[in-house]
Amino acid sequence: MSNTVNDYEELAQRLRDAELLASCASVLSWDEQTHLPTGGAEHRSNQLGLIAGLAHDRKTDARIGDLLASLESSRDLGDPDGDVAVNVREARRTFDRATKLPKKLVEELSKTTSLAQQAWVDAKKNADFPSFQPWLEKIIGLKREEAAAIGTTTGVPYDALLDDYEPGMTAAQVNAVFEPLRKELVALVSAIQQSGKVAPLEIVERHYPQVPQRVFAEAAARQIGFDFDRGRLDESPHPFCSGFGPGDCRLTTRFNDHHFNSAFFGVLHEAGHGIYEQGLPTAAYGLGIGQACSLGIHESQSRMWENFVGRSRSFWTYFYPTAQQAFPTALGGVASDDFYAAVNDVRPSFIRVEADEVTYNLHIMLRFELEQKLLDGTLLPADVPAAWDAAFERDFGMRPAKASQGCLQDIHWSGGLVGYFPTYALGNMYAAQFFETARAELGDLDAMFAKGQFKPLKSWLNEKIHVHGKRYTAARLVEVVTGKPLTSAPLVQHLQTKFSALYGI
């Protein structure tokens, strides 16, 4: 037993050290998106490349392999779902994946994506896809190398990349849950458009000064449970959340003086990610139990706070008087029902992060479709704008006027995050199923929200989801928490109930 304990303690320390080094890279990446002068891009890419190589050395150290082999041959790991067994299992998964990747490829990906993200910022600003095309070509080439090095049991290269974000899930499984959801969404969008009812969207497009926007958004994030003593909010071209480790979680957003929804719901969304990060067991930092289950589960937390809570009528029963005080010119004479309708407006739009609840998943499915084709070579990077515009017109009935409204709007591909997009729609489905269960177990959540009481839901999420880290796969976690496998039914029911009432359908 003592040998097992000593091996486990040494393994845990090595894993923590590797994670600490990786977190240094995360800080540099955060700074790159928030404060780095453009002239420092190449130097930053060299810094990140160096750290990526050092972190890879630590993750692939042969000693970790020896420790894992020793621990796996032992019968002293206890319950397979216990902390020790889970941490060993996840360490094996990480080690096996890392040792399949050549260090040179890891460094090249880090350097390339650092520079590509800077190039993307300029390309998006100028709606100039040709300037970004060489970077996309290089990134897709490198991601193909990564997928080939990792390999899959399915023979589908995309599955190797998806597995990094949603462990255990394949593209075929994603398609199986997406297709029935797509049919329901198309029907609901059609019914809303045929209702003849139009939300007063101009309300949220009035003048909302940036300083009050920030104060109001931070207050709401604090109220739902994000701890600003262990986190902060900054600005970036694309909103994101970075959990560097215990006590340091960074949120970013972008402000638009004439678009209330963008920053406010962006902050709620990223605060949801942050609440998850702050809810992970700090004592297990760097280990499986101290890491988020999957990106889909992570997204379920952000989408739940953004939409199921933040866009609910009961949320605005509590917050609307404060909003009117913060923005007296824009909202002073606006009835709460009209404001509620405006923040829940449903209509096809070009920008994913500003899309409504109903059409959002259609944006994700389009990206999922295209990036599979990019990876298998049936779509060339040079043809992405035309393919994007055609698919968008097919799904939304309108065509982007410029690349910044289309294929250049997201940062993901410039960052090498191929396989990431489907986790957003999966997150919406997870969120609906979790929220349905939370309502059944906690009682009248709307009554609580109307009084500004968000702690019961946050505590339930801490206990049911956050504290487990990677104890379960996402698929199993859903069953453990809700008693049934993932299905689109709760999300469809939520959307139909909410928007039938709003649009009289």
TASULWO-V949457 format. One record per residue. N is the residue number from 1. RES is the residue in one letter. D_CENTER is the distance of its C-alpha to the mean C-alpha in whole Angstrom. Layout:
n:res:d_center
N:RES:D_CENTER
N:RES:D_CENTER
This chain:
n:res:d_center
1:M:41
2:S:41
3:N:40
4:T:37
5:V:36
6:N:37
7:D:35
8:Y:32
9:E:32
10:E:32
11:L:29
12:A:27
13:Q:28
14:R:28
15:L:24
16:R:24
17:D:25
18:A:23
19:E:20
20:L:22
21:L:23
22:A:19
23:S:18
24:C:21
25:A:19
26:S:16
27:V:18
28:L:20
29:S:16
30:W:16
31:D:19
32:E:19
33:Q:17
34:T:18
35:H:22
36:L:23
37:P:26
38:T:26
39:G:29
40:G:27
41:A:25
42:E:27
43:H:28
44:R:24
45:S:24
46:N:27
47:Q:25
48:L:22
49:G:24
50:L:26
51:I:24
52:A:22
53:G:25
54:L:26
55:A:23
56:H:24
57:D:28
58:R:27
59:K:24
60:T:27
61:D:30
62:A:33
63:R:33
64:I:30
65:G:31
66:D:34
67:L:33
68:L:31
69:A:34
70:S:36
71:L:33
72:E:33
73:S:37
74:S:37
75:R:37
76:D:36
77:L:33
78:G:33
79:D:31
80:P:28
81:D:26
82:G:27
83:D:25
84:V:28
85:A:27
86:V:24
87:N:23
88:V:26
89:R:24
90:E:21
91:A:23
92:R:25
93:R:22
94:T:20
95:F:24
96:D:25
97:R:22
98:A:23
99:T:26
100:K:26
101:L:25
102:P:27
103:K:27
104:K:28
105:L:25
106:V:22
107:E:24
108:E:24
109:L:21
110:S:20
111:K:23
112:T:22
113:T:18
114:S:19
115:L:22
116:A:20
117:Q:18
118:Q:21
119:A:22
120:W:19
121:V:20
122:D:23
123:A:23
124:K:21
125:K:23
126:N:26
127:A:25
128:D:26
129:F:25
130:P:28
131:S:27
132:F:24
133:Q:25
134:P:26
135:W:23
136:L:21
137:E:24
138:K:24
139:I:21
140:I:21
141:G:24
142:L:23
143:K:20
144:R:23
145:E:24
146:E:22
147:A:21
148:A:25
149:A:25
150:I:23
151:G:25
152:T:24
153:T:26
154:T:25
155:G:27
156:V:23
157:P:22
158:Y:19
159:D:18
160:A:19
161:L:16
162:L:13
163:D:15
164:D:13
165:Y:10
166:E:11
167:P:15
168:G:18
169:M:16
170:T:18
171:A:18
172:A:21
173:Q:19
174:V:16
175:N:19
176:A:21
177:V:18
178:F:17
179:E:21
180:P:22
181:L:19
182:R:20
183:K:24
184:E:23
185:L:21
186:V:24
187:A:26
188:L:25
189:V:24
190:S:28
191:A:29
192:I:27
193:Q:29
194:Q:32
195:S:32
196:G:34
197:K:32
198:V:30
199:A:28
200:P:29
201:L:26
202:E:29
203:I:28
204:V:25
205:E:26
206:R:29
207:H:29
208:Y:27
209:P:28
210:Q:25
211:V:26
212:P:26
213:Q:23
214:R:22
215:V:24
216:F:23
217:A:19
218:E:20
219:A:22
220:A:20
221:A:17
222:R:20
223:Q:21
224:I:19
225:G:18
226:F:17
227:D:19
228:F:20
229:D:23
230:R:20
231:G:18
232:R:18
233:L:17
234:D:17
235:E:17
236:S:16
237:P:16
238:H:12
239:P:10
240:F:8
241:C:8
242:S:11
243:G:12
244:F:16
245:G:17
246:P:19
247:G:20
248:D:18
249:C:15
250:R:14
251:L:12
252:T:13
253:T:14
254:R:16
255:F:19
256:N:22
257:D:25
258:H:25
259:H:22
260:F:21
261:N:18
262:S:16
263:A:16
264:F:17
265:F:14
266:G:12
267:V:13
268:L:13
269:H:9
270:E:9
271:A:11
272:G:10
273:H:8
274:G:11
275:I:13
276:Y:11
277:E:12
278:Q:15
279:G:16
280:L:16
281:P:20
282:T:21
283:A:24
284:A:22
285:Y:20
286:G:20
287:L:21
288:G:19
289:I:19
290:G:18
291:Q:14
292:A:11
293:C:12
294:S:10
295:L:6
296:G:7
297:I:9
298:H:6
299:E:4
300:S:8
301:Q:9
302:S:7
303:R:9
304:M:12
305:W:13
306:E:12
307:N:14
308:F:16
309:V:17
310:G:17
311:R:18
312:S:21
313:R:25
314:S:25
315:F:23
316:W:25
317:T:28
318:Y:27
319:F:25
320:Y:27
321:P:30
322:T:29
323:A:27
324:Q:30
325:Q:32
326:A:29
327:F:30
328:P:33
329:T:34
330:A:31
331:L:31
332:G:34
333:G:36
334:V:33
335:A:33
336:S:30
337:D:30
338:D:30
339:F:27
340:Y:25
341:A:26
342:A:25
343:V:21
344:N:21
345:D:23
346:V:22
347:R:23
348:P:22
349:S:20
350:F:19
351:I:16
352:R:13
353:V:11
354:E:14
355:A:15
356:D:16
357:E:15
358:V:18
359:T:17
360:Y:13
361:N:13
362:L:16
363:H:14
364:I:12
365:M:15
366:L:17
367:R:14
368:F:14
369:E:18
370:L:19
371:E:17
372:Q:19
373:K:22
374:L:21
375:L:21
376:D:24
377:G:26
378:T:27
379:L:25
380:L:26
381:P:24
382:A:27
383:D:27
384:V:23
385:P:24
386:A:27
387:A:25
388:W:22
389:D:24
390:A:26
391:A:23
392:F:22
393:E:25
394:R:26
395:D:23
396:F:23
397:G:27
398:M:26
399:R:26
400:P:24
401:A:27
402:K:25
403:A:23
404:S:21
405:Q:20
406:G:20
407:C:18
408:L:18
409:Q:16
410:D:12
411:I:12
412:H:11
413:W:14
414:S:16
415:G:14
416:G:15
417:L:11
418:V:13
419:G:12
420:Y:8
421:F:8
422:P:10
423:T:7
424:Y:6
425:A:10
426:L:10
427:G:8
428:N:10
429:M:13
430:Y:13
431:A:12
432:A:16
433:Q:17
434:F:17
435:F:18
436:E:21
437:T:22
438:A:21
439:R:23
440:A:26
441:E:26
442:L:26
443:G:28
444:D:28
445:L:24
446:D:25
447:A:29
448:M:27
449:F:24
450:A:27
451:K:29
452:G:26
453:Q:25
454:F:22
455:K:22
456:P:23
457:L:20
458:K:18
459:S:21
460:W:21
461:L:17
462:N:18
463:E:21
464:K:19
465:I:16
466:H:15
467:V:19
468:H:19
469:G:16
470:K:16
471:R:20
472:Y:19
473:T:17
474:A:14
475:A:17
476:R:20
477:L:18
478:V:17
479:E:21
480:V:22
481:V:20
482:T:21
483:G:24
484:K:23
485:P:21
486:L:18
487:T:19
488:S:18
489:A:21
490:P:20
491:L:18
492:V:21
493:Q:23
494:H:21
495:L:20
496:Q:24
497:T:25
498:K:24
499:F:24
500:S:28
501:A:29
502:L:28
503:Y:29
504:G:32
505:I:31
